[in-house]
Amino acid sequence: MKDLVLNMTMQRKKGKSRLKWILLGIFTVVLLPMGLLQLLQEKFIFLPTDLDLDYQYEFRQNYDELFLNAADGAQLNALHFQTEAPQGLVIYFHGNAGDLSRWGDIVQDVVARNWDVLVMDYRTYGKSTGELSEAALYSDAQLFYDYAKTIQSEDKIIVYGRSLGCAMATKVAGQNNPSQLILETPFYNLYDIAKQRFPFLPTESMLNYKFENNKNIAAVRCRITIFQGTEDQVVPYDSAKKLYDALEDDNHQFITIRGGAHNNLVEFNTFHKELDNLLLAKKTAP
């Protein structure tokens, strides 16, 4: 009898120990990542670098530096690159890392094709201030579009988005009437990316940022061109293709860069050839 009681006691202890390890496993595999994603999602999405207010940009191309004030008091820094006889103005929304000291160089591919370029730093990036939120980023994008209309007519404005910037570009293009929208490495929506990174988490309900490009692109009335590389490890090729497939007519184009990754499309001849077709041929109307 004593042996039976002892055996039952040992079994209960083993059961409790097993349950303890199961719960610890659930916490480690599910709950801990959920908590970290909830708390640190801005750190995953936004990778800004700071610049001192007195920092002097150095570019070969002529430019003006400007600041626009948002309604909530945020101050937003931007660069306006200018050519001698521009075909029009490209509003460029950059990716999620760095600041204008880097992106000012990257946009020179557009400037070289004889387009003026207005490129802004988002809140917390570079010299820009203010608190981040999806609504604030969309509002800031519209603020810069409104500014662009004071220096150029809409029929000569192109909206260009790259990676994260595709969210702002798509939103603002749908709210206005630019001549065309160019998206480089766009994603379907942020949930689409998150569920591929964290397939075991309920990411859709956890994300404070949605960036629903798939919904916002439906409001865009101008011609849309999407560039995407087949080897992109940040935004999967399928996510960009799904965004394109959400378009309802055939007046748009999806350009596949074979072997292209997330940050190197500029190294491919196909990218330059198609960008020439869009910008040098003045295809600024549907």
DRENGU-896676 format. One record per residue (C-alpha): residue number from 1; z, y, x; residue in one letter. Coordinates in steps of 0.001 Angstrom, whole numbers. Each point is the difference from the previous one (the first is absolute). Layout:
N
+-----+---------+---------+---------+------+
! seq !      c3 !      c2 !      c1 ! type !
+-----+---------+---------+---------+------+
! NUM !       Z !       Y !       X !    a !
...
+-----+---------+---------+---------+------+
//
This chain:
286
+-----+---------+---------+---------+------+
! seq !      c3 !      c2 !      c1 ! type !
+-----+---------+---------+---------+------+
!   1 !       0 !       0 !       0 !    m !
!   2 !     930 !    2378 !    2778 !    k !
!   3 !   -3286 !    -782 !    1708 !    d !
!   4 !   -1894 !     818 !   -3206 !    l !
!   5 !    1808 !    3344 !    -395 !    v !
!   6 !    -588 !     800 !    3661 !    l !
!   7 !   -3671 !    -868 !    -315 !    n !
!   8 !    -383 !    2198 !   -3097 !    m !
!   9 !    1739 !    2857 !    1786 !    t !
!  10 !   -2329 !    -333 !    2969 !    m !
!  11 !   -3026 !     -85 !   -2279 !    q !
!  12 !    1148 !    3197 !   -1735 !    r !
!  13 !     439 !    1702 !    3371 !    k !
!  14 !   -3454 !   -1151 !    1073 !    k !
!  15 !   -1391 !    1262 !   -3303 !    g !
!  16 !    1609 !    3396 !     481 !    k !
!  17 !   -1220 !     161 !    3574 !    s !
!  18 !   -3534 !    -928 !   -1092 !    r !
!  19 !      84 !    2646 !   -2745 !    l !
!  20 !    1234 !    2534 !    2514 !    k !
!  21 !   -2962 !    -707 !    2275 !    w !
!  22 !   -2423 !     100 !   -2926 !    i !
!  23 !    1326 !    3400 !   -1074 !    l !
!  24 !    -133 !    1229 !    3575 !    l !
!  25 !   -3583 !   -1188 !     204 !    g !
!  26 !    -934 !    1825 !   -3200 !    i !
!  27 !    1641 !    3157 !    1309 !    f !
!  28 !   -1794 !    -242 !    3338 !    t !
!  29 !   -3417 !    -902 !   -1356 !    v !
!  30 !     -91 !    2051 !   -3230 !    v !
!  31 !    2836 !    2432 !    -596 !    l !
!  32 !     199 !    1455 !    3504 !    l !
!  33 !   -3748 !     723 !     206 !    p !
!  34 !     141 !    1465 !   -3522 !    m !
!  35 !    2781 !    2343 !    1024 !    g !
!  36 !   -1736 !    1022 !    3189 !    l !
!  37 !   -3292 !     611 !   -1809 !    l !
!  38 !    1739 !    2096 !   -2629 !    q !
!  39 !    1885 !    2084 !    2560 !    l !
!  40 !   -2632 !     263 !    2719 !    l !
!  41 !   -3296 !      29 !   -1876 !    q !
!  42 !    -760 !    3589 !    1058 !    e !
!  43 !     436 !   -1125 !    3615 !    k !
!  44 !   -2586 !   -2721 !    -601 !    f !
!  45 !   -2479 !    2289 !   -1770 !    i !
!  46 !     271 !    3267 !    1914 !    f !
!  47 !     -70 !     219 !    3794 !    l !
!  48 !      79 !    3730 !     752 !    p !
!  49 !     481 !    1708 !    3327 !    t !
!  50 !    1518 !    3472 !     344 !    d !
!  51 !   -1422 !    3141 !    1552 !    l !
!  52 !    1875 !    3160 !     904 !    d !
!  53 !   -1064 !    3033 !   -2018 !    l !
!  54 !   -1179 !    1715 !    3178 !    d !
!  55 !   -2115 !   -2992 !    1062 !    y !
!  56 !   -3508 !    1123 !     947 !    q !
!  57 !   -2854 !   -2292 !   -1062 !    y !
!  58 !   -2771 !    -474 !    2537 !    e !
!  59 !   -3452 !    -924 !   -1256 !    f !
!  60 !   -3489 !     782 !    1264 !    r !
!  61 !   -1207 !     971 !   -3465 !    q !
!  62 !     895 !    3341 !   -1566 !    n !
!  63 !    2812 !    -213 !   -2515 !    y !
!  64 !    2518 !    2006 !   -1975 !    d !
!  65 !    3543 !   -1185 !    -518 !    e !
!  66 !    1534 !     717 !   -3387 !    l !
!  67 !    3078 !    -677 !   -2096 !    f !
!  68 !      70 !    -334 !   -3772 !    l !
!  69 !    3203 !     237 !   -2010 !    n !
!  70 !     667 !   -2588 !   -2686 !    a !
!  71 !    1809 !     887 !   -3222 !    a !
!  72 !    3170 !   -1777 !    1138 !    d !
!  73 !     183 !    1986 !    3239 !    g !
!  74 !   -1661 !   -2529 !    2302 !    a !
!  75 !   -2198 !    1521 !    2693 !    q !
!  76 !   -3158 !   -1961 !     758 !    l !
!  77 !   -1926 !     301 !    3236 !    n !
!  78 !   -3764 !    -422 !     230 !    a !
!  79 !   -2971 !     566 !    2287 !    l !
!  80 !   -3322 !    1444 !   -1086 !    h !
!  81 !   -2778 !    -939 !    2425 !    f !
!  82 !   -3063 !    2201 !    -245 !    q !
!  83 !   -3623 !    -361 !    1071 !    t !
!  84 !   -2566 !    2761 !     338 !    e !
!  85 !   -2163 !    -961 !   -2982 !    a !
!  86 !    1898 !   -2645 !   -1974 !    p !
!  87 !   -1599 !   -2148 !   -2668 !    q !
!  88 !    3255 !     194 !   -1914 !    g !
!  89 !    3678 !    -892 !     244 !    l !
!  90 !    1650 !   -3411 !     362 !    v !
!  91 !    3634 !    -260 !   -1133 !    i !
!  92 !    1397 !   -2804 !    2144 !    y !
!  93 !    3162 !   -1920 !    -938 !    f !
!  94 !    1185 !   -1925 !    3039 !    h !
!  95 !    1819 !   -3306 !     463 !    g !
!  96 !    3706 !    -729 !      79 !    n !
!  97 !     724 !     411 !    3729 !    a !
!  98 !     129 !    2949 !    2364 !    g !
!  99 !    -651 !    3678 !    -643 !    d !
! 100 !   -2770 !    2581 !     266 !    l !
! 101 !      14 !     -22 !    3809 !    s !
! 102 !   -1530 !   -3476 !    -347 !    r !
! 103 !   -1950 !     334 !   -3237 !    w !
! 104 !   -1608 !    3239 !    1115 !    g !
! 105 !   -1837 !   -2054 !    2618 !    d !
! 106 !    -901 !   -2774 !   -2423 !    i !
! 107 !   -1710 !    2332 !   -2490 !    v !
! 108 !   -2361 !    1256 !    2707 !    q !
! 109 !   -2413 !   -2762 !   -1025 !    d !
! 110 !    -424 !    1867 !   -3280 !    v !
! 111 !     -53 !    3459 !    1589 !    v !
! 112 !   -2727 !   -1168 !    2390 !    a !
! 113 !   -2216 !    -634 !   -3003 !    r !
! 114 !     132 !    3702 !    -810 !    n !
! 115 !    2704 !      10 !   -2637 !    w !
! 116 !    3069 !    2190 !     -77 !    d !
! 117 !    3155 !   -2120 !    -333 !    v !
! 118 !    3344 !     811 !   -1601 !    l !
! 119 !    2652 !   -2559 !    1009 !    v !
! 120 !    3663 !     234 !    -977 !    m !
! 121 !    3243 !   -1547 !    1205 !    d !
! 122 !    2087 !   -1570 !   -2760 !    y !
! 123 !    3643 !     863 !    -540 !    r !
! 124 !    2174 !   -1040 !    2985 !    t !
! 125 !   -3109 !    -272 !    2204 !    y !
! 126 !    -591 !    2359 !    2907 !    g !
! 127 !    1056 !    3505 !    -996 !    k !
! 128 !      53 !    -691 !   -3737 !    s !
! 129 !    3286 !      14 !   -1912 !    t !
! 130 !    1267 !   -1213 !   -3360 !    g !
! 131 !    1254 !   -3186 !   -1613 !    e !
! 132 !   -2359 !   -2916 !    -451 !    l !
! 133 !    -937 !   -1423 !   -3390 !    s !
! 134 !   -3216 !   -1299 !   -1471 !    e !
! 135 !    -136 !    2852 !   -2509 !    a !
! 136 !     560 !    2579 !    2749 !    a !
! 137 !   -2783 !   -1450 !    2152 !    l !
! 138 !   -2442 !     163 !   -2902 !    y !
! 139 !    1078 !    3550 !    -782 !    s !
! 140 !    -477 !    1021 !    3635 !    d !
! 141 !   -3469 !   -1536 !      11 !    a !
! 142 !    -932 !    2118 !   -3023 !    q !
! 143 !    1474 !    3078 !    1692 !    l !
! 144 !   -2378 !    -465 !    2921 !    f !
! 145 !   -2930 !    -695 !   -2283 !    y !
! 146 !     713 !    3250 !   -1823 !    d !
! 147 !      47 !    1779 !    3346 !    y !
! 148 !   -3299 !   -1644 !     977 !    a !
! 149 !   -1632 !    1387 !   -3148 !    k !
! 150 !     823 !    3528 !    1187 !    t !
! 151 !   -2191 !    -499 !    3073 !    i !
! 152 !   -2668 !   -2403 !   -1258 !    q !
! 153 !   -1662 !    -879 !   -3314 !    s !
! 154 !     784 !   -3453 !   -1401 !    e !
! 155 !   -3609 !   -1157 !     206 !    d !
! 156 !     381 !     224 !    3791 !    k !
! 157 !    3419 !   -1628 !     244 !    i !
! 158 !     407 !   -3629 !    1072 !    i !
! 159 !    3352 !   -1768 !    -271 !    v !
! 160 !     674 !   -2516 !    2772 !    y !
! 161 !    2959 !   -2393 !     101 !    g !
! 162 !    1052 !   -2413 !    2711 !    r !
! 163 !    2468 !   -2854 !    -599 !    s !
! 164 !    3110 !    1553 !   -1616 !    l !
! 165 !   -1983 !    3216 !    -434 !    g !
! 166 !   -2323 !   -1827 !   -2395 !    c !
! 167 !    2772 !     257 !   -2603 !    a !
! 168 !      50 !    3803 !     171 !    m !
! 169 !   -3771 !     207 !     294 !    a !
! 170 !    -607 !   -2203 !   -3040 !    t !
! 171 !    2558 !    1854 !   -2094 !    k !
! 172 !   -1298 !    3469 !     813 !    v !
! 173 !   -3649 !   -1037 !    -378 !    a !
! 174 !     758 !   -1220 !   -3506 !    g !
! 175 !    1683 !    3282 !    -918 !    q !
! 176 !   -2892 !    2157 !    1212 !    n !
! 177 !   -3757 !     -19 !     515 !    n !
! 178 !    -835 !    -458 !    3678 !    p !
! 179 !   -3515 !    -984 !     986 !    s !
! 180 !    1098 !   -3421 !    1272 !    q !
! 181 !    2951 !   -2159 !    1002 !    l !
! 182 !      79 !   -1993 !    3245 !    i !
! 183 !    2729 !   -2616 !     505 !    l !
! 184 !     609 !   -1691 !    3349 !    e !
! 185 !    2129 !   -3177 !    -116 !    t !
! 186 !    1439 !     595 !   -3503 !    p !
! 187 !    2304 !   -2345 !   -1891 !    f !
! 188 !      -6 !   -1057 !   -3655 !    y !
! 189 !    3579 !    1213 !    -504 !    n !
! 190 !    3173 !    -165 !    2051 !    l !
! 191 !    1317 !   -2980 !   -1971 !    y !
! 192 !   -3102 !   -1921 !     989 !    d !
! 193 !     876 !     516 !    3667 !    i !
! 194 !    3736 !    -603 !    -424 !    a !
! 195 !    -393 !   -3310 !   -1824 !    k !
! 196 !   -2144 !   -1302 !    2853 !    q !
! 197 !    2659 !     995 !    2528 !    r !
! 198 !    2957 !   -1163 !   -2109 !    f !
! 199 !   -1373 !   -2649 !   -2400 !    p !
! 200 !    3488 !   -1299 !    -815 !    f !
! 201 !    1382 !    3367 !   -1161 !    l !
! 202 !    -397 !    1835 !   -3357 !    p !
! 203 !   -1608 !    2907 !    1847 !    t !
! 204 !   -1663 !    1573 !   -3041 !    e !
! 205 !    3367 !     901 !   -1539 !    s !
! 206 !    1523 !    1019 !    3326 !    m !
! 207 !   -2552 !    2479 !    1297 !    l !
! 208 !     703 !    3705 !    -456 !    n !
! 209 !   -3573 !     689 !    1041 !    y !
! 210 !   -2832 !   -1553 !   -1995 !    k !
! 211 !   -3123 !    1794 !    1275 !    f !
! 212 !   -2087 !   -1528 !   -2770 !    e !
! 213 !   -3453 !     703 !    1378 !    n !
! 214 !   -1444 !   -2518 !   -2443 !    n !
! 215 !    1088 !    2193 !   -2927 !    k !
! 216 !    -666 !    3398 !    1578 !    n !
! 217 !   -3514 !    -899 !    1105 !    i !
! 218 !   -1025 !    -439 !   -3635 !    a !
! 219 !     225 !    3780 !    -461 !    a !
! 220 !   -2339 !     766 !    2923 !    v !
! 221 !   -3359 !    1290 !   -1218 !    r !
! 222 !   -1812 !     490 !    3302 !    c !
! 223 !   -1664 !   -2533 !    2282 !    r !
! 224 !    2420 !   -2265 !    1894 !    i !
! 225 !    -544 !   -1704 !    3352 !    t !
! 226 !    2466 !   -2535 !    1421 !    i !
! 227 !     113 !   -1161 !    3630 !    f !
! 228 !    1942 !   -3176 !     809 !    q !
! 229 !     169 !   -2342 !    2984 !    g !
! 230 !      56 !   -3766 !    -382 !    t !
! 231 !    2791 !    -425 !    2584 !    e !
! 232 !    2406 !    2615 !   -1342 !    d !
! 233 !    3549 !   -1353 !     379 !    q !
! 234 !    1655 !    3018 !   -1677 !    v !
! 235 !   -2089 !     303 !   -3160 !    v !
! 236 !   -1656 !   -3356 !    -723 !    p !
! 237 !   -3729 !     116 !    -628 !    y !
! 238 !     549 !   -1503 !   -3457 !    d !
! 239 !    2262 !    2870 !   -1051 !    s !
! 240 !   -2666 !    2611 !     720 !    a !
! 241 !   -2705 !   -2144 !   -1600 !    k !
! 242 !    2113 !    -405 !   -3120 !    k !
! 243 !     296 !    3785 !    -219 !    l !
! 244 !   -3767 !     303 !     179 !    y !
! 245 !    -459 !   -2716 !   -2611 !    d !
! 246 !    2182 !    2030 !   -2374 !    a !
! 247 !   -2732 !    2658 !    -180 !    l !
! 248 !   -1989 !    -138 !   -3193 !    e !
! 249 !   -3482 !    1019 !    1153 !    d !
! 250 !   -2400 !    -623 !    2880 !    d !
! 251 !    -172 !    3589 !    1228 !    n !
! 252 !    2375 !    -779 !    2869 !    h !
! 253 !    -148 !   -2014 !    3205 !    q !
! 254 !    2225 !   -2344 !    1964 !    f !
! 255 !    -764 !    -147 !    3710 !    i !
! 256 !    1234 !   -3061 !    1873 !    t !
! 257 !     651 !     391 !    3716 !    i !
! 258 !    -272 !   -3509 !    1448 !    r !
! 259 !    2767 !    -559 !    2544 !    g !
! 260 !    1595 !    3353 !    -763 !    g !
! 261 !    3788 !     328 !     -26 !    a !
! 262 !    2198 !    2716 !   -1505 !    h !
! 263 !    -233 !    2672 !    2681 !    n !
! 264 !   -3251 !    -657 !    1806 !    n !
! 265 !   -2865 !     429 !   -2468 !    l !
! 266 !   -1143 !    2953 !    2089 !    v !
! 267 !    -959 !   -2476 !    2746 !    e !
! 268 !   -2718 !   -1585 !   -2151 !    f !
! 269 !   -3589 !    1202 !    -260 !    n !
! 270 !    -108 !    -895 !   -3693 !    t !
! 271 !    2812 !    2448 !    -715 !    f !
! 272 !   -1792 !    2855 !    1778 !    h !
! 273 !   -3342 !    -795 !   -1582 !    k !
! 274 !    1453 !      28 !   -3510 !    e !
! 275 !    2050 !    3117 !     683 !    l !
! 276 !   -3209 !    1683 !    1147 !    d !
! 277 !   -1619 !   -1016 !   -3266 !    n !
! 278 !    2863 !    1554 !   -1962 !    l !
! 279 !     423 !    3205 !    1970 !    l !
! 280 !   -3152 !     810 !    1943 !    l !
! 281 !   -2325 !    -782 !   -2911 !    a !
! 282 !    2068 !    2332 !   -2209 !    k !
! 283 !     618 !   -2639 !   -2643 !    k !
! 284 !    2553 !    2110 !   -1799 !    t !
! 285 !    -979 !    -723 !   -3566 !    a !
! 286 !      62 !   -3173 !   -2107 !    p !
+-----+---------+---------+---------+------+
//
